[in-house]
């Protein structure tokens, strides 16, 4: 019996030095060294990746999710270099970095739509999944993945599934699509930590009821508990929703080394989780960097993610 040749997926990698200009100050966990570590770790894969430069999006793209008041507030905070809250810092280049982080998702979807790539990884900062339509918080200025979901819908991907495996619940993304039955939010996270949302009973409302699925894990949970979520609950959600495209909030602070959380997930556990996610549905997939604050582990974890995305 002949072995079927598995065609290698074309994986886009989206990064720009502008992301390094978002200056969060001395001692802030969400710093430039995160992306420098990723760039160094994925260097051996660069020849196999399709490098795509991001764009700086216009306000009309930001308004797919955010209020004009929110956009103006971030712009003003960036101009003056003032923080939006004690954790959510703006420097003079933060607005430029943030609109280009949003732009990574836009060019990833465009690249998939044009048939240039099958999947993409957006190595961006600032991260996005805590930003609500009206509030910047948790290191996040604009919600990169939520805007990408809305943009994908303008390009014909009507049913969008968002998977969020960051150790902190993606409250901003959940809020955005709370009453929406065209975007399904599936999240796993550590229970009882920032931002305090993401209970199992949070399932959406109105026509969006049943289109939000949260899977909190107790502190010290490991690979077994994580993989059970993705092997047992995710297939049911995918079978129910039947998405056209998959967007993933890839937060690597679930790793055992992370200083901001207390799960015991290994790099091999992350690799297996990514494999399970990608094997569930042969549809386009775009990953967006969220958390991950042990920089050595972050580089390794992004590298194993990219390696799995090729097949």
Secondary structure, DSSP 8 states (H G I E B T S, - for coil): ----------EEEE--GGGGG----TT-SS-HHHHHHHHHHHGGGGGGSEEE------HHHHTTTS-HHHHHHHHHHHHHT--SSSS----TTHHHHHHHHHHHHHHHHHHHHTTS-SEEEE--SS--TT--SS--BTTBSS-HHHHHHHHHHHTT--SEEEEE--SS--HHHHHHTTT-SSEEEEEEEETTSTT----TT----GGGTTSEEEEEE-TT-BHHHHHHIIIIIHHHHHHHH--SEEEEEE-GGGBTT-TT---BB-HHHHHHHHHHHHHH--SEEEEEE-----HHHHHHHHHHHHHHHT-
